[in-house]
Amino acid sequence: MRNLKRALSLTLASVMLLGMMVIGTSAAGYPDVDDSHNVEAIEVLQAVGAMSGSNSGNFNPDAKVSRVEMAIVMANLMKLDVNYFAGQNNFSDVPAWASAYVEACAANGIISGVGDGRFGTGNVTATQAALMMLKALGYFQYTEDFNNDWARATAQQAAQIRLFEGLDVANNTQLTRNQVAQLALNAL
């Protein structure tokens, strides 16, 4: 049932994405986003409500994305019911304002912590973000799926489905908002 819900959510997001591609560039732009950024990806993620700019009106495309922020993107992308998880916080290092997003992703098998009751709030790496996207797509539902090396299995599967297309990143690269937008668009 969980995989069906994920598939339907991603299908709906894909249909919305295709509709926007036909319409063109009707999504609002940001003054700090230029042609060197993944403009289409940023605009699509904004349009589907998965990512947005700051209160100052900028997108901050070159800012690094934390694991907590990546969980928020995933929760928004998958349209998870974060209100259900309001007030829950099973990770000692997740701030209260983000806990419902992290808990929603954890409950849906998209993310996990780093151990000792911690989520790990550092910047998300390309491999970590790819694993979140792949889990949302239905890959790696069981520990055995990794063959004892989650990073290698993730990199291989991401390469096979061209998840990193248009991105020049290594496995341990800390991703920027611009790169996360492109990764999410590739997943869609």
RAMOLIN-V55781 format. One record per residue. N is the residue number from 1. RES is the residue in one letter. PHI is phi in whole degrees, 0 to 359 (999 if undefined). PSI is psi in degrees with one decimal (* if undefined). NEAR is the number of other ideal C-beta (glycine too) atoms within 10 Angstrom. Layout:
BEGIN
N/RES/PHI/PSI/NEAR  N/RES/PHI/PSI/NEAR
END
This chain:
BEGIN
1/M/999/-40.3/5  2/R/297/-43.1/11  3/N/294/-35.3/11  4/L/296/-43.6/9  5/K/298/-43.0/13  6/R/297/-45.3/19  7/A/298/-42.1/13  8/L/294/-40.3/11  9/S/297/-45.6/15  10/L/291/-34.0/20  11/T/295/-45.1/11  12/L/299/-44.1/12  13/A/297/-38.0/21  14/S/294/-41.1/13  15/V/297/-43.1/11  16/M/297/-39.8/15  17/L/299/-48.0/17  18/L/298/-38.5/11  19/G/298/-38.6/10  20/M/288/-33.4/17  21/M/295/-34.9/11  22/V/289/-40.2/6  23/I/294/-37.8/10  24/G/112/-143.3/7  25/T/262/52.9/11  26/S/280/-15.4/8  27/A/290/145.3/17  28/A/295/141.0/11  29/G/267/169.4/14  30/Y/241/141.1/21  31/P/295/-23.0/10  32/D/264/8.2/16  33/V/253/125.3/21  34/D/234/-173.4/10  35/D/296/-16.2/5  36/S/281/-8.6/9  37/H/261/170.8/20  38/N/276/72.4/24  39/V/303/-47.7/19  40/E/300/-44.5/17  41/A/297/-44.1/23  42/I/298/-45.3/25  43/E/292/-38.3/22  44/V/294/-45.6/23  45/L/296/-33.4/28  46/Q/292/-44.6/18  47/A/296/-36.0/17  48/V/273/0.0/21  49/G/81/15.6/12  50/A/275/-30.5/22  51/M/219/150.6/23  52/S/216/171.6/12  53/G/275/-176.1/19  54/S/274/173.1/11  55/N/297/-22.7/6  56/S/279/-3.8/9  57/G/93/3.1/10  58/N/261/157.7/13  59/F/266/-24.7/24  60/N/58/57.6/16  61/P/296/-23.9/22  62/D/264/2.1/13  63/A/286/140.0/15  64/K/291/150.8/15  65/V/253/128.2/24  66/S/278/166.2/17  67/R/298/-36.4/23  68/V/296/-46.5/22  69/E/297/-36.3/20  70/M/295/-37.5/26  71/A/297/-37.9/27  72/I/295/-44.2/21  73/V/301/-46.0/24  74/M/297/-42.7/26  75/A/297/-41.7/24  76/N/291/-41.7/18  77/L/297/-39.7/23  78/M/270/-2.5/20  79/K/56/44.2/16  80/L/287/149.5/24  81/D/279/85.0/13  82/V/289/-24.9/19  83/N/299/-32.1/8  84/Y/299/-28.8/11  85/F/260/8.6/20  86/A/302/133.5/13  87/G/86/-9.7/8  88/Q/268/140.3/14  89/N/202/95.7/17  90/N/272/0.6/14  91/F/243/127.1/23  92/S/291/-19.5/10  93/D/255/7.4/17  94/V/266/126.1/23  95/P/295/151.2/11  96/A/303/-37.5/9  97/W/295/-21.0/9  98/A/250/-5.9/21  99/S/299/-38.5/21  100/A/296/-36.7/23  101/Y/292/-46.3/23  102/V/296/-44.0/30  103/E/295/-39.0/25  104/A/297/-42.8/24  105/C/293/-40.2/26  106/A/296/-43.7/19  107/A/296/-27.5/16  108/N/264/9.6/18  109/G/74/17.8/16  110/I/276/-34.0/23  111/I/223/166.9/27  112/S/211/167.7/14  113/G/276/-175.6/17  114/V/258/0.3/13  115/G/112/164.0/8  116/D/56/33.1/8  117/G/73/14.9/10  118/R/249/146.8/12  119/F/272/-37.0/26  120/G/93/104.6/18  121/T/256/9.5/17  122/G/291/-177.4/14  123/N/291/142.6/18  124/V/283/137.0/28  125/T/268/166.2/20  126/A/302/-41.5/23  127/T/292/-41.7/21  128/Q/297/-45.5/22  129/A/295/-40.7/29  130/A/297/-40.7/28  131/L/298/-41.3/25  132/M/299/-44.6/27  133/M/295/-43.8/26  134/L/295/-39.9/20  135/K/296/-38.1/21  136/A/296/-30.8/23  137/L/278/-5.1/17  138/G/103/0.8/14  139/Y/277/158.4/17  140/F/55/54.1/17  141/Q/277/-16.3/11  142/Y/230/149.9/7  143/T/304/-37.0/9  144/E/297/-22.3/8  145/D/297/-18.9/13  146/F/272/-12.4/15  147/N/52/44.3/10  148/N/68/10.3/8  149/D/212/88.6/10  150/W/298/-37.7/15  151/A/293/-45.2/15  152/R/294/-45.4/13  153/A/299/-40.2/18  154/T/295/-47.8/25  155/A/299/-41.4/19  156/Q/294/-44.7/11  157/Q/292/-40.0/18  158/A/298/-40.6/24  159/A/294/-39.9/12  160/Q/297/-38.4/9  161/I/261/10.1/15  162/R/60/42.1/9  163/L/294/-30.4/22  164/F/265/15.6/21  165/E/301/131.0/12  166/G/83/3.9/13  167/L/240/134.5/18  168/D/252/83.3/7  169/V/226/152.1/18  170/A/263/168.0/10  171/N/304/-37.8/15  172/N/262/11.1/10  173/T/295/131.0/17  174/Q/281/121.7/16  175/L/281/148.3/24  176/T/265/170.0/19  177/R/299/-38.0/22  178/N/300/-45.7/22  179/Q/290/-37.7/26  180/V/296/-39.9/29  181/A/299/-43.6/28  182/Q/292/-39.5/24  183/L/299/-45.1/29  184/A/295/-40.4/28  185/L/297/-41.3/20  186/N/299/-39.4/19  187/A/294/-36.0/21  188/L/291/*/20
END
